[in-house]
Amino acid sequence: MINSHFNPFSFSNKINRPLILDGSIGALLQKKGLVDKSPFWSTLANEKYPEEVINLHKIYIEAGTDIITTNTFRTNPTAFKFSGRILSDRYVRNAVKLVKQAVSTDSILIAGSNAPAEDCYQSKRTLTKKAIAENHKFHIDQLMDYGCDFILNETQSHFDEIKFIADYCNKNKIPFIMSFLFDEKLKLLDGNSLRKSIDYVLSKNPLAIGFNCITYEILMKALQKIKPDFNWGFYLNCSKGFITEKIYSEGLSLSDYSNVVKAALKYSPSFIGSCCGSTPAFTRQIKRVIDGSDKS
């Protein structure tokens, strides 16, 4: 586990480039027919198909990633309902173990994926604030206890949930990134301002701010408006179709993503990855653009 006072994103400054985050895990397992249609989604693959998960992590590492994400998008207690903590603990432990089996060098950082307590694309929730808080406390603690370097809080779009996570991580000196999902009006799905939410999280000493599972157009609108002067990064939705009821993606090819990365580099990102619909080929393309070997 990294020291809580060490910011791994200072590494990107030393090597004068953004860190490369891996891409889709669950969606690729789904494409292979290895995921469950229940709320567990890709979780069960950690036990049913461990070699497939390990191999996918290895392919991303070979493609050039600096950060590998655990397959824990749906290992949180609320996904397991009545037997929540028991099964959550088991699947988190297994997921982190699989990443460690894939990683052969200390230079690769392990990001513990922590998703919203409920579905990540819903504007209204059914859980109480107490249940949401207990869910995140347990899941974050397990991810760190089993050896993640930091917590990647993904696709977060409700300010009260974001506030709890940021407060909890800050209070307990847990290194974290907060990655936001928002619409073209730069609003979270609960209607709160993206700028207000970012400012709050920044007051809690995150490693970086992230933007994920949004479109290129929404990302560029946010960058032009916010002009980030803090550690930040992105990993965009690459698939075609509705992300939420209001956000539609036309999809991104490898060539498209090259152009996205080139445009975003002007804003000095600390990390770059790819989200739904991506493959390790996107990671290789990101690396080529960052290294300057992509001349297209």
C-alpha positions as CSV (number, residue, x, y, z in Angstrom):
1,M,0.0,0.0,0.0
2,I,1.3,3.4,-0.8
3,N,1.9,6.0,1.9
4,S,-1.2,8.1,2.4
5,H,1.0,11.3,2.1
6,F,2.4,10.2,-1.3
7,N,0.7,11.4,-4.4
8,P,1.4,8.9,-7.2
9,F,0.3,11.6,-9.7
10,S,3.5,13.5,-8.9
11,F,5.1,10.6,-10.8
12,S,3.5,11.9,-14.0
13,N,5.2,15.3,-13.5
14,K,8.6,13.6,-13.1
15,I,8.2,11.6,-16.3
16,N,6.6,14.6,-18.0
17,R,3.5,12.8,-19.2
18,P,0.1,11.6,-17.9
19,L,-0.2,8.3,-16.3
20,I,-2.1,5.7,-18.4
21,L,-5.2,4.2,-16.8
22,D,-6.5,0.9,-18.1
23,G,-9.8,0.5,-20.0
24,S,-12.9,-1.5,-19.9
25,I,-12.9,-4.7,-17.7
26,G,-16.5,-5.7,-17.1
27,A,-17.7,-4.8,-20.7
28,L,-15.0,-7.0,-22.2
29,L,-15.9,-9.9,-19.9
30,Q,-19.5,-9.4,-20.9
31,K,-18.5,-9.5,-24.6
32,K,-16.9,-12.9,-23.9
33,G,-20.2,-14.1,-22.2
34,L,-18.5,-14.3,-18.8
35,V,-20.7,-12.0,-16.8
36,D,-23.9,-12.5,-14.8
37,K,-27.1,-10.6,-15.8
38,S,-27.9,-10.0,-12.2
39,P,-26.7,-6.8,-10.3
40,F,-23.4,-8.6,-9.7
41,W,-22.5,-8.0,-13.3
42,S,-18.8,-8.9,-13.8
43,T,-18.3,-9.7,-10.1
44,L,-18.8,-13.5,-10.4
45,A,-16.1,-13.7,-13.1
46,N,-13.5,-13.2,-10.3
47,E,-14.3,-16.7,-9.1
48,K,-15.7,-18.5,-12.1
49,Y,-13.1,-17.3,-14.6
50,P,-10.1,-16.0,-12.7
51,E,-7.6,-16.8,-15.5
52,E,-9.7,-14.7,-17.9
53,V,-9.6,-11.8,-15.5
54,I,-5.9,-12.1,-14.8
55,N,-5.2,-12.3,-18.5
56,L,-7.2,-9.2,-19.2
57,H,-5.2,-7.3,-16.6
58,K,-2.0,-8.6,-18.1
59,I,-3.0,-7.5,-21.6
60,Y,-3.6,-4.0,-20.4
61,I,-0.2,-3.9,-18.7
62,E,1.4,-5.1,-21.9
63,A,-0.5,-2.3,-23.7
64,G,1.3,0.3,-21.6
65,T,-0.9,1.0,-18.6
66,D,0.5,2.5,-15.4
67,I,-2.7,1.9,-13.4
68,I,-4.6,-1.3,-13.2
69,T,-8.2,-1.2,-11.9
70,T,-9.6,-4.0,-9.8
71,N,-12.7,-5.8,-11.1
72,T,-14.8,-4.5,-8.2
73,F,-17.4,-2.3,-9.8
74,R,-20.1,-4.4,-8.3
75,T,-18.5,-6.1,-5.3
76,N,-20.0,-3.5,-2.9
77,P,-22.2,-4.8,0.0
78,T,-25.5,-3.4,-1.5
79,A,-25.1,-5.5,-4.6
80,F,-25.3,-8.6,-2.4
81,K,-28.2,-7.3,-0.3
82,F,-28.9,-9.6,2.7
83,S,-25.5,-11.4,2.7
84,G,-23.8,-8.1,1.7
85,R,-20.7,-7.9,3.9
86,I,-19.8,-11.6,3.8
87,L,-19.8,-11.9,0.0
88,S,-18.5,-8.4,-0.6
89,D,-15.5,-9.1,1.5
90,R,-14.9,-12.4,-0.4
91,Y,-15.2,-10.9,-3.9
92,V,-13.1,-7.8,-3.1
93,R,-10.3,-10.0,-1.7
94,N,-10.4,-12.2,-4.8
95,A,-10.4,-9.3,-7.2
96,V,-7.4,-7.6,-5.6
97,K,-5.6,-11.0,-5.5
98,L,-6.1,-11.4,-9.2
99,V,-4.7,-8.0,-10.0
100,K,-1.6,-8.8,-7.8
101,Q,-1.1,-12.0,-9.8
102,A,-1.1,-10.0,-13.0
103,V,1.2,-7.2,-11.8
104,S,4.9,-8.1,-11.8
105,T,6.4,-4.7,-11.0
106,D,6.0,-2.1,-8.3
107,S,5.8,0.6,-11.0
108,I,2.1,-0.5,-11.7
109,L,-0.4,1.2,-9.4
110,I,-3.5,-0.7,-8.3
111,A,-6.7,1.3,-8.2
112,G,-9.6,0.0,-6.2
113,S,-12.8,0.6,-8.2
114,N,-15.5,1.9,-5.9
115,A,-18.8,2.6,-7.8
116,P,-22.0,4.3,-6.6
117,A,-23.9,2.3,-4.0
118,E,-26.7,1.8,-6.5
119,D,-26.8,1.8,-10.3
120,C,-24.4,4.5,-11.6
121,Y,-26.7,6.0,-14.1
122,Q,-29.9,6.7,-12.0
123,S,-30.9,10.2,-11.0
124,K,-33.1,8.9,-8.1
125,R,-32.1,6.3,-5.5
126,T,-33.8,4.0,-3.1
127,L,-31.2,3.5,-0.4
128,T,-31.1,5.7,2.7
129,K,-28.1,8.0,3.3
130,K,-27.1,5.7,6.2
131,A,-27.1,2.6,3.9
132,I,-25.1,4.5,1.3
133,A,-22.5,5.6,3.9
134,E,-22.2,2.1,5.4
135,N,-21.8,0.6,1.9
136,H,-18.9,2.9,0.9
137,K,-17.1,2.7,4.3
138,F,-17.0,-1.1,4.2
139,H,-16.1,-1.3,0.5
140,I,-13.4,1.3,0.6
141,D,-11.9,-0.2,3.8
142,Q,-11.8,-3.7,2.2
143,L,-10.2,-2.5,-1.0
144,M,-7.4,-0.8,1.0
145,D,-7.0,-3.6,3.5
146,Y,-6.4,-6.1,0.7
147,G,-3.7,-4.0,-0.9
148,C,-5.0,-1.4,-3.3
149,D,-2.8,1.7,-3.7
150,F,-5.7,4.1,-3.8
151,I,-9.5,4.2,-4.4
152,L,-10.9,5.2,-7.7
153,N,-14.4,6.3,-7.0
154,E,-16.0,5.9,-10.4
155,T,-19.0,7.4,-12.2
156,Q,-20.1,9.4,-9.1
157,S,-23.1,11.7,-9.8
158,H,-24.8,12.4,-6.5
159,F,-23.3,15.2,-4.3
160,D,-24.3,13.7,-0.9
161,E,-22.6,10.4,-1.9
162,I,-19.6,12.2,-3.2
163,K,-19.4,14.3,0.0
164,F,-19.4,11.2,2.2
165,I,-16.7,9.4,0.2
166,A,-14.5,12.5,0.1
167,D,-15.0,13.2,3.9
168,Y,-14.3,9.5,4.8
169,C,-11.2,9.2,2.7
170,N,-9.8,12.5,3.9
171,K,-10.5,11.7,7.5
172,N,-8.9,8.3,7.3
173,K,-6.0,9.4,5.1
174,I,-7.0,7.1,2.3
175,P,-5.6,8.2,-1.1
176,F,-8.5,8.6,-3.6
177,I,-9.6,9.9,-6.9
178,M,-13.2,11.2,-7.4
179,S,-14.4,10.6,-10.9
180,F,-17.6,12.4,-12.0
181,L,-20.5,11.6,-14.3
182,F,-22.3,14.7,-15.5
183,D,-24.4,16.0,-18.4
184,E,-23.9,18.7,-21.1
185,K,-25.2,21.4,-18.6
186,L,-22.3,20.4,-16.3
187,K,-24.7,19.1,-13.7
188,L,-24.5,15.9,-11.8
189,L,-27.5,13.5,-12.2
190,D,-28.9,14.9,-9.0
191,G,-28.9,18.4,-10.4
192,N,-25.9,19.7,-8.4
193,S,-23.2,21.8,-10.1
194,L,-20.1,20.0,-11.2
195,R,-18.0,23.0,-10.3
196,K,-19.4,23.1,-6.8
197,S,-18.8,19.4,-6.4
198,I,-15.2,19.5,-7.6
199,D,-14.4,22.4,-5.3
200,Y,-15.7,20.5,-2.3
201,V,-13.7,17.4,-3.2
202,L,-10.6,19.5,-3.8
203,S,-10.9,20.7,-0.2
204,K,-10.5,17.1,0.9
205,N,-7.1,16.5,-0.7
206,P,-7.8,14.0,-3.4
207,L,-5.0,12.6,-5.6
208,A,-6.9,13.8,-8.6
209,I,-10.3,14.7,-10.1
210,G,-11.6,12.4,-12.8
211,F,-14.3,12.6,-15.5
212,N,-15.5,9.2,-16.8
213,C,-18.2,7.6,-18.9
214,I,-19.1,10.9,-20.6
215,T,-18.8,11.9,-24.3
216,Y,-16.0,13.9,-25.9
217,E,-18.2,16.9,-26.4
218,I,-19.2,17.0,-22.7
219,L,-15.6,16.6,-21.6
220,M,-14.4,19.5,-23.8
221,K,-17.2,21.7,-22.6
222,A,-16.2,21.0,-19.0
223,L,-12.5,21.6,-19.7
224,Q,-13.2,24.9,-21.5
225,K,-15.4,26.1,-18.6
226,I,-13.4,24.8,-15.7
227,K,-9.9,25.2,-17.0
228,P,-8.5,22.8,-14.4
229,D,-5.5,23.9,-12.5
230,F,-5.4,20.7,-10.4
231,N,-4.5,17.1,-11.0
232,W,-7.2,15.7,-13.2
233,G,-7.8,12.9,-15.8
234,F,-10.5,11.3,-17.9
235,Y,-11.6,8.0,-19.4
236,L,-14.5,8.4,-21.9
237,N,-17.3,6.2,-23.0
238,C,-16.4,4.7,-26.4
239,S,-19.6,2.7,-27.1
240,K,-22.6,3.9,-29.2
241,G,-25.9,4.3,-27.4
242,F,-27.4,5.9,-24.4
243,I,-25.2,6.3,-21.4
244,T,-28.0,7.7,-19.3
245,E,-31.5,8.7,-20.3
246,K,-30.2,12.1,-21.3
247,I,-26.6,11.4,-22.5
248,Y,-26.1,9.7,-25.8
249,S,-22.8,8.6,-27.2
250,E,-22.1,8.2,-31.0
251,G,-19.1,6.0,-30.1
252,L,-15.4,6.5,-30.6
253,S,-13.0,4.7,-32.9
254,L,-9.2,4.4,-32.2
255,S,-8.7,7.3,-34.5
256,D,-11.3,9.3,-32.7
257,Y,-9.7,8.6,-29.4
258,S,-6.3,9.8,-30.7
259,N,-7.9,13.1,-31.5
260,V,-9.6,13.2,-28.0
261,V,-6.3,12.6,-26.3
262,K,-4.5,15.2,-28.4
263,A,-7.1,17.8,-27.7
264,A,-7.1,17.1,-23.9
265,L,-3.3,17.2,-23.6
266,K,-3.6,20.9,-24.0
267,Y,-5.2,21.0,-20.5
268,S,-2.3,19.0,-18.9
269,P,-4.2,15.9,-17.6
270,S,-2.5,13.8,-14.9
271,F,-4.0,10.5,-16.2
272,I,-5.8,9.2,-19.3
273,G,-7.7,6.0,-19.8
274,S,-10.8,4.7,-21.6
275,C,-14.2,3.5,-20.3
276,C,-17.2,1.5,-21.7
277,G,-16.7,0.1,-25.2
278,S,-12.9,0.3,-25.0
279,T,-10.3,-2.4,-25.4
280,P,-6.5,-2.7,-24.8
281,A,-6.1,-1.3,-28.3
282,F,-7.3,2.0,-26.9
283,T,-4.6,1.8,-24.2
284,R,-2.0,1.2,-26.8
285,Q,-3.3,4.1,-28.9
286,I,-3.3,6.4,-25.8
287,K,0.4,5.4,-25.2
288,R,1.3,6.1,-28.8
289,V,-0.2,9.6,-28.7
290,I,1.5,10.4,-25.3
291,D,4.8,9.1,-26.5
292,G,4.5,11.0,-29.8
293,S,4.7,7.9,-32.0
294,D,1.2,8.5,-33.4
295,K,1.6,10.8,-36.4
296,S,-1.9,10.6,-37.7
